[in-house]
Amino acid sequence: MGDRRLDGWKEISQYLERDIRTCQRWESEFGLPVYRLNKSSQRSKVFSYTLEIDRWFKETSRNQRLEKRINYHKKLAVSAFLIIASFIAFFVIYLVLISKKDEPALSSVANPNPVNWRLKGSYIVFYDLEDRLLWSVEINNPSPLSSFYYEEGLRPKSEEPSERWIMNKVCFSDVDRDGMNEVLMALHHENPRERCIGLFDNNGWKLWSQSVEFNQEYEGGKIVNDYVVRQLAFNDINNDGKEEILALWRHSRRFPGIFVIYDLNGNQILKYSHTGLLQFFLVSFDNKNHKTIFLAGTNNILDGDAVLSVLDSWRLKSGLAPPYEISPDLIQKDSEIKIYVPKDPHQASQKYYIRFRHNEFSKAMQIKWLSVSEIYSGKNEIIIQVLCSHDKKSALYYYFDSEFNLRYIMPSAEFERKYARLLNEGVFHLSLRDFLKRCEKDVLFWDGKGWTGKPTSLRSDSN
């Protein structure tokens, strides 16, 4: 169909099959090719040509389709962006929630007074008497054993003799006498250099922290610092009205044990080191109404004999506990235990240092390490329980007077049953009574140079 002229808006609208107003709008908005006889007047008569209109219509339609496609892709890109952004935001929120899932939501309590604690994930959380949550301390980079480490101080006391001692990792005391408890706690960490104890006020502010080091060298080499806190306590050891802080450290893999006393500002008062495991400590009044510190342990240089160190709280001196060379009765094991001989030790002092040698029963039970598992201390009597087999009920009770003169030895019921069985099997040929009498000779005291069967007070060494 050829080109022809369209005169007036009526013919143009009929050709485009649109009303006149639409055609006029298309001219003003989309450039519909329309001519006027008088170009300077919008009211002038108009005309157009069909070929130009057809060409314009095709071009306009193509542009609109392209624009729609562009708009579609723009909308698609925006939608994709919003979806991705929403996913990223959700993922970030998820990570934050995961990282905070064990963090307690602390409450605001006026004048908080912490009296209890619980382990919640990687947080130690503190509560008041009404069990209201107060504040928490995060244990940075806790090791897989952290849960067991702290819960050791949470379990209820057992009837088993060797499990009656709860190894406190958190302690409470109103040391500044303001009616609110301060908190002493072990801050465990998988990095040994980051392990320490810390003192916190009742609001959860850390007042100070202290770690421990052991620099003693042995014939077998120097011990790498890798210590964890075994037991903590507040105690006014010198009866001056101010409490001290007692901390027992043990090596996580080897033998040194370290007992440290700090003042309330974190200054070290005593550092008592020991060539072997220190299992627990006990503070008790003696018959002169001042306090005595008992340290129960096992000594490596004594080939695993159980030992008890008795410290006079009024005469404390830092250093390494005895002995400092291989005892004559163990000289046949020189090749095995010489690695535990200290080099140039700074010798500690103690009121008594008592050794419980392996007896025939423990040898028959193939016990390598004896263990002091319980101490009962009164003003006129001291009872030491020593385990003599892998069975925690098989023990001997050593009864001492206040000056550590051994009065007699009593066996546990399980010990008696096992001894009777071994006697029937021909392992022993002594009656239980005669055996216990012989065991009295296995209780030895350090006199500053060697071992003796009589209690020797070493108070003069601390002057």
C-alpha positions as CSV (number, residue, x, y, z in Angstrom):
1,M,0.0,0.0,0.0
2,G,1.5,3.3,-1.1
3,D,2.0,6.5,0.8
4,R,-0.9,8.8,1.1
5,R,-1.7,12.0,2.9
6,L,-3.9,12.2,6.0
7,D,-5.6,15.5,6.5
8,G,-6.7,16.5,10.0
9,W,-6.8,14.7,13.3
10,K,-9.9,12.8,12.3
11,E,-8.2,10.9,9.4
12,I,-5.0,10.4,11.5
13,S,-7.0,8.9,14.4
14,Q,-9.0,6.7,12.0
15,Y,-5.8,5.4,10.4
16,L,-4.2,4.6,13.8
17,E,-7.5,3.3,15.1
18,R,-7.2,5.5,18.2
19,D,-9.2,8.5,19.4
20,I,-8.1,12.0,18.6
21,R,-7.0,12.7,22.2
22,T,-4.7,9.7,22.2
23,C,-3.2,10.7,18.8
24,Q,-2.6,14.2,20.1
25,R,-0.9,12.8,23.3
26,W,1.3,10.6,21.1
27,E,2.4,13.6,19.2
28,S,3.4,15.5,22.3
29,E,4.9,12.6,24.3
30,F,6.2,10.2,21.7
31,G,6.8,12.3,18.6
32,L,4.0,11.1,16.2
33,P,5.0,12.7,12.9
34,V,2.4,15.4,12.4
35,Y,2.8,18.6,10.3
36,R,1.0,21.9,10.5
37,L,0.3,24.4,7.8
38,N,1.3,27.2,10.3
39,K,4.2,25.8,12.3
40,S,3.9,28.6,14.8
41,S,0.3,27.8,15.8
42,Q,-0.8,24.7,17.6
43,R,-4.4,25.4,16.4
44,S,-3.3,25.2,12.7
45,K,-4.7,22.4,10.5
46,V,-2.6,19.3,10.7
47,F,-1.7,16.6,8.2
48,S,0.5,13.5,8.1
49,Y,1.7,10.7,5.8
50,T,0.9,7.0,6.2
51,L,4.5,5.8,5.5
52,E,6.0,8.1,8.1
53,I,3.3,7.0,10.6
54,D,4.0,3.3,9.9
55,R,7.7,3.8,10.3
56,W,7.2,5.7,13.5
57,F,4.8,3.1,14.9
58,K,7.3,0.2,14.2
59,E,10.2,2.1,15.7
60,T,8.2,3.2,18.8
61,S,6.9,-0.3,19.4
62,R,10.4,-1.8,19.1
63,N,11.7,0.8,21.6
64,Q,8.9,0.1,24.0
65,R,9.6,-3.7,23.9
66,L,13.3,-3.0,24.4
67,E,12.5,-0.7,27.3
68,K,10.2,-3.3,28.8
69,R,13.0,-5.9,28.5
70,I,15.5,-3.6,30.0
71,N,13.1,-2.8,32.8
72,Y,12.4,-6.5,33.3
73,H,16.1,-7.3,33.7
74,K,16.6,-4.3,36.0
75,K,13.8,-5.6,38.2
76,L,15.3,-9.1,38.0
77,A,18.7,-7.8,39.0
78,V,17.2,-5.7,41.9
79,S,15.2,-8.8,43.1
80,A,18.3,-10.9,42.9
81,F,20.3,-8.3,44.8
82,L,17.6,-8.1,47.5
83,I,17.5,-11.9,47.8
84,I,21.3,-12.1,48.1
85,A,21.4,-9.2,50.5
86,S,18.7,-10.7,52.6
87,F,20.5,-14.1,52.7
88,I,23.8,-12.4,53.7
89,A,22.0,-10.4,56.4
90,F,20.2,-13.6,57.7
91,F,23.6,-15.5,57.7
92,V,25.3,-12.7,59.6
93,I,22.4,-12.6,62.1
94,Y,22.6,-16.4,62.4
95,L,26.4,-16.3,63.1
96,V,25.9,-13.7,65.7
97,L,23.1,-15.7,67.4
98,I,25.2,-18.8,67.2
99,S,28.2,-17.0,68.7
100,K,26.0,-15.6,71.5
101,K,23.8,-18.6,72.1
102,D,25.5,-19.5,75.3
103,E,25.9,-15.9,76.5
104,P,23.6,-15.2,79.3
105,A,21.3,-12.2,79.2
106,L,22.4,-10.4,82.3
107,S,19.9,-8.7,84.5
108,S,20.2,-5.5,86.3
109,V,20.1,-6.1,90.1
110,A,20.8,-3.3,92.5
111,N,23.7,-4.2,94.9
112,P,24.4,-7.6,93.4
113,N,25.6,-10.2,95.9
114,P,27.0,-13.3,94.2
115,V,26.6,-16.5,96.2
116,N,26.4,-19.2,93.6
117,W,27.7,-20.1,90.1
118,R,27.0,-22.4,87.2
119,L,28.8,-23.3,84.0
120,K,26.9,-22.2,80.9
121,G,28.8,-23.1,77.7
122,S,31.9,-20.9,77.7
123,Y,30.6,-18.7,80.5
124,I,30.8,-18.9,84.3
125,V,27.4,-17.3,85.4
126,F,26.9,-15.9,88.9
127,Y,23.6,-15.7,90.8
128,D,22.4,-14.2,94.0
129,L,20.7,-15.8,97.0
130,E,17.3,-15.6,95.1
131,D,18.9,-17.4,92.1
132,R,18.7,-14.2,90.0
133,L,21.3,-13.9,87.3
134,L,23.9,-11.2,88.0
135,W,26.8,-11.3,85.7
136,S,29.2,-13.7,83.9
137,V,32.8,-14.3,83.0
138,E,33.7,-15.7,79.6
139,I,36.3,-18.4,79.5
140,N,38.3,-17.5,76.4
141,N,39.2,-20.4,74.1
142,P,38.0,-23.1,76.5
143,S,39.5,-26.6,75.9
144,P,37.3,-29.6,75.5
145,L,38.1,-30.5,79.1
146,S,36.9,-27.2,80.4
147,S,33.5,-28.5,81.3
148,F,34.9,-31.4,83.3
149,Y,37.5,-29.0,84.8
150,Y,34.9,-26.6,86.3
151,E,32.3,-29.2,87.1
152,E,34.8,-31.0,89.3
153,G,34.2,-28.1,91.7
154,L,30.4,-28.4,91.3
155,R,29.7,-32.1,92.0
156,P,28.2,-33.0,95.4
157,K,30.5,-34.4,98.0
158,S,30.8,-38.2,97.8
159,E,30.8,-40.8,100.5
160,E,33.9,-42.2,99.0
161,P,36.8,-41.1,101.2
162,S,39.1,-40.0,98.3
163,E,36.2,-38.0,96.7
164,R,35.1,-36.0,99.7
165,W,37.4,-33.1,98.7
166,I,35.8,-30.9,96.2
167,M,38.5,-29.1,94.2
168,N,37.0,-25.6,94.3
169,K,37.5,-23.5,91.2
170,V,35.3,-20.6,92.3
171,C,35.1,-19.2,95.9
172,F,33.0,-16.4,97.5
173,S,33.9,-14.2,100.5
174,D,33.1,-10.6,101.6
175,V,36.8,-9.6,101.9
176,D,36.2,-5.9,102.0
177,R,33.4,-6.2,104.6
178,D,30.8,-4.2,102.6
179,G,28.1,-6.9,102.9
180,M,28.7,-8.1,99.3
181,N,30.8,-11.1,98.2
182,E,33.9,-10.9,96.1
183,V,34.6,-13.8,93.8
184,L,37.8,-15.7,93.4
185,M,38.0,-18.0,90.4
186,A,40.3,-20.0,88.1
187,L,40.4,-18.6,84.6
188,H,41.1,-21.7,82.5
189,H,42.5,-21.5,78.9
190,E,43.8,-23.9,76.4
191,N,47.0,-21.9,76.2
192,P,49.0,-22.6,79.4
193,R,50.4,-19.1,79.5
194,E,46.9,-17.6,79.7
195,R,45.8,-19.7,82.7
196,C,45.4,-17.7,85.9
197,I,43.3,-16.9,88.9
198,G,41.3,-13.7,89.2
199,L,39.6,-11.7,91.9
200,F,36.4,-10.0,91.0
201,D,34.3,-7.5,93.0
202,N,30.5,-8.1,93.5
203,N,29.7,-6.2,90.2
204,G,31.9,-8.5,88.1
205,W,34.9,-6.1,87.7
206,K,38.2,-7.9,87.7
207,L,40.4,-6.5,90.4
208,W,43.6,-8.5,89.5
209,S,44.8,-11.8,88.0
210,Q,47.9,-13.9,88.7
211,S,49.5,-16.8,86.9
212,V,52.3,-19.1,88.1
213,E,55.7,-20.3,86.9
214,F,58.1,-22.9,88.1
215,N,61.8,-22.4,87.3
216,Q,63.4,-25.3,89.2
217,E,65.7,-27.5,87.1
218,Y,66.1,-31.2,87.7
219,E,68.6,-33.8,86.5
220,G,66.0,-34.8,84.0
221,G,65.7,-31.2,82.6
222,K,63.6,-28.2,83.2
223,I,59.8,-28.5,83.5
224,V,57.7,-26.7,80.8
225,N,55.2,-24.4,82.4
226,D,51.8,-26.1,81.9
227,Y,49.8,-25.6,85.1
228,V,46.2,-25.6,86.0
229,V,44.5,-24.6,89.3
230,R,43.5,-27.5,91.4
231,Q,42.0,-25.9,94.5
232,L,41.2,-22.3,95.7
233,A,40.2,-20.9,99.0
234,F,39.9,-17.7,101.1
235,N,41.4,-18.0,104.6
236,D,42.7,-15.7,107.3
237,I,45.7,-17.9,107.9
238,N,47.6,-15.6,110.3
239,N,44.4,-14.5,112.2
240,D,45.0,-10.8,111.5
241,G,41.4,-10.1,110.5
242,K,42.3,-10.0,106.8
243,E,41.8,-13.0,104.5
244,E,44.5,-14.4,102.3
245,I,44.0,-16.3,99.0
246,L,45.3,-19.9,98.8
247,A,45.8,-21.5,95.4
248,L,47.0,-25.0,94.6
249,W,48.5,-25.5,91.1
250,R,49.3,-28.8,89.5
251,H,51.1,-29.6,86.3
252,S,48.8,-30.9,83.6
253,R,51.1,-33.7,82.5
254,R,54.1,-34.0,84.8
255,F,55.0,-33.9,88.5
256,P,55.6,-30.4,90.0
257,G,52.9,-29.1,92.4
258,I,52.9,-25.5,93.6
259,F,51.1,-24.0,96.6
260,V,50.8,-20.2,96.6
261,I,49.4,-17.7,99.1
262,Y,48.5,-14.2,97.9
263,D,47.3,-11.2,99.8
264,L,44.1,-9.5,98.7
265,N,46.0,-7.2,96.3
266,G,47.5,-10.2,94.5
267,N,51.0,-10.0,96.0
268,Q,52.6,-13.3,96.6
269,I,53.2,-14.2,100.3
270,L,54.4,-17.9,99.8
271,K,55.3,-20.1,96.9
272,Y,55.8,-23.6,98.1
273,S,57.0,-26.0,95.3
274,H,57.0,-29.8,95.4
275,T,58.6,-32.5,93.4
276,G,55.4,-34.4,92.8
277,L,51.7,-34.0,92.8
278,L,50.0,-31.9,95.6
279,Q,46.5,-33.3,95.8
280,F,44.8,-30.9,98.2
281,F,45.3,-28.6,101.1
282,L,43.6,-28.1,104.4
283,V,43.8,-25.3,106.9
284,S,43.1,-26.1,110.5
285,F,43.6,-24.7,114.1
286,D,46.2,-26.5,116.1
287,N,46.3,-27.0,119.9
288,K,47.8,-23.5,120.3
289,N,44.9,-21.9,118.6
290,H,46.7,-20.7,115.5
291,K,46.4,-22.2,112.0
292,T,48.3,-25.0,110.4
293,I,48.3,-25.7,106.7
294,F,48.4,-29.4,105.5
295,L,49.5,-30.2,102.0
296,A,48.9,-33.8,100.9
297,G,50.8,-35.2,98.0
298,T,53.0,-37.8,96.4
299,N,56.7,-37.4,95.9
300,N,58.5,-38.5,92.8
301,I,62.0,-38.5,94.2
302,L,60.6,-40.9,96.9
303,D,59.4,-43.3,94.2
304,G,55.7,-42.5,94.7
305,D,55.5,-42.5,98.5
306,A,52.7,-40.5,100.0
307,V,53.8,-37.3,101.8
308,L,52.2,-34.7,104.1
309,S,53.7,-31.3,104.5
310,V,52.7,-29.3,107.6
311,L,53.3,-25.6,107.4
312,D,53.2,-23.2,110.3
313,S,51.0,-20.2,109.1
314,W,53.1,-17.9,111.3
315,R,56.4,-18.9,109.9
316,L,56.2,-19.2,106.1
317,K,59.2,-19.4,103.8
318,S,59.1,-20.0,100.0
319,G,61.1,-22.7,98.3
320,L,61.2,-26.4,97.3
321,A,60.0,-29.1,99.6
322,P,62.4,-32.0,100.6
323,P,64.1,-34.3,99.9
324,Y,66.8,-32.9,97.6
325,E,68.7,-36.2,96.9
326,I,67.9,-39.9,96.6
327,S,67.2,-41.5,100.0
328,P,69.5,-44.4,101.0
329,D,66.6,-46.8,101.1
330,L,66.0,-46.1,97.4
331,I,69.5,-46.1,96.1
332,Q,68.8,-49.4,94.2
333,K,66.4,-47.4,92.1
334,D,68.9,-44.6,91.4
335,S,68.6,-45.0,87.6
336,E,64.8,-44.7,87.7
337,I,64.4,-41.7,90.0
338,K,67.6,-39.7,89.5
339,I,65.8,-37.5,86.9
340,Y,63.8,-36.0,89.8
341,V,66.8,-34.8,91.8
342,P,66.7,-31.0,91.8
343,K,69.7,-28.8,90.8
344,D,70.6,-26.1,93.3
345,P,67.2,-25.9,95.0
346,H,66.1,-23.0,97.1
347,Q,65.0,-25.1,100.1
348,A,61.6,-24.4,101.7
349,S,60.9,-24.8,105.4
350,Q,58.0,-26.6,107.0
351,K,57.0,-27.5,110.5
352,Y,56.8,-31.2,109.6
353,Y,57.4,-33.2,106.4
354,I,56.0,-36.8,106.8
355,R,56.6,-39.7,104.5
356,F,54.4,-42.8,104.3
357,R,56.5,-45.5,102.6
358,H,55.1,-48.3,100.5
359,N,54.2,-51.2,102.8
360,E,54.0,-54.9,101.9
361,F,50.2,-54.6,101.2
362,S,50.6,-51.8,98.7
363,K,53.4,-53.8,97.0
364,A,51.2,-56.9,96.8
365,M,48.5,-54.7,95.3
366,Q,51.1,-53.4,92.8
367,I,50.5,-49.7,93.8
368,K,53.1,-47.4,92.2
369,W,51.7,-44.2,93.9
370,L,50.4,-44.0,97.4
371,S,47.9,-41.3,98.2
372,V,46.9,-39.3,101.3
373,S,43.2,-39.0,100.7
374,E,41.8,-37.6,103.9
375,I,42.9,-35.5,106.9
376,Y,40.9,-35.1,110.1
377,S,42.5,-32.5,112.3
378,G,41.5,-31.6,115.8
379,K,43.2,-29.8,118.7
380,N,44.5,-33.0,120.2
381,E,44.4,-35.5,117.4
382,I,45.3,-35.8,113.7
383,I,44.1,-38.7,111.6
384,I,45.7,-39.3,108.2
385,Q,44.0,-41.6,105.7
386,V,46.3,-43.3,103.2
387,L,45.0,-45.4,100.3
388,C,46.9,-48.6,99.8
389,S,45.3,-50.1,96.7
390,H,43.4,-49.1,93.6
391,D,40.2,-49.7,95.6
392,K,39.4,-46.3,97.3
393,K,38.0,-48.1,100.3
394,S,41.2,-50.0,101.1
395,A,43.0,-47.5,103.4
396,L,44.9,-47.2,106.6
397,Y,44.2,-44.6,109.2
398,Y,47.2,-43.2,111.0
399,Y,46.4,-41.6,114.4
400,F,48.8,-38.9,115.6
401,D,48.7,-36.7,118.6
402,S,49.0,-32.9,118.3
403,E,52.8,-33.1,118.1
404,F,52.7,-35.8,115.4
405,N,53.7,-38.7,117.6
406,L,52.2,-41.8,116.0
407,R,49.8,-43.5,118.4
408,Y,48.4,-46.4,116.3
409,I,47.2,-47.4,112.9
410,M,43.7,-48.6,112.1
411,P,42.7,-50.4,108.9
412,S,39.4,-49.9,107.0
413,A,36.9,-52.7,106.8
414,E,37.8,-53.3,103.1
415,F,41.5,-53.4,104.0
416,E,40.8,-56.1,106.6
417,R,38.9,-58.2,104.1
418,K,41.6,-58.0,101.5
419,Y,44.3,-58.7,104.0
420,A,42.5,-61.8,105.2
421,R,42.2,-63.1,101.6
422,L,45.9,-62.5,101.0
423,L,46.8,-64.2,104.3
424,N,44.7,-67.2,103.3
425,E,46.4,-67.3,99.9
426,G,49.8,-67.4,101.5
427,V,50.9,-64.0,100.3
428,F,51.3,-62.8,103.9
429,H,52.5,-64.7,106.9
430,L,52.0,-62.1,109.6
431,S,48.8,-61.4,111.4
432,L,47.1,-58.1,110.7
433,R,48.0,-56.8,114.1
434,D,51.7,-57.6,113.6
435,F,51.5,-56.2,110.1
436,L,50.1,-52.9,111.3
437,K,52.9,-52.8,113.9
438,R,55.4,-53.1,111.2
439,C,53.8,-50.4,109.2
440,E,54.6,-47.9,112.0
441,K,58.2,-48.1,110.9
442,D,57.2,-46.9,107.4
443,V,56.2,-43.5,108.8
444,L,59.3,-41.2,108.5
445,F,60.0,-37.6,109.3
446,W,62.4,-35.2,107.5
447,D,64.8,-33.7,110.0
448,G,66.5,-31.3,107.6
449,K,69.2,-33.8,106.4
450,G,67.5,-37.2,106.2
451,W,64.7,-39.4,107.5
452,T,64.0,-40.4,111.1
453,G,61.3,-42.4,112.8
454,K,60.5,-39.6,115.3
455,P,58.7,-36.3,114.6
456,T,61.1,-33.5,114.1
457,S,59.9,-29.9,114.1
458,L,61.6,-27.8,111.5
459,R,60.4,-24.4,112.7
460,S,64.0,-23.2,113.2
461,D,64.6,-23.5,109.5
462,S,62.2,-20.7,108.8
463,N,63.9,-18.1,111.0
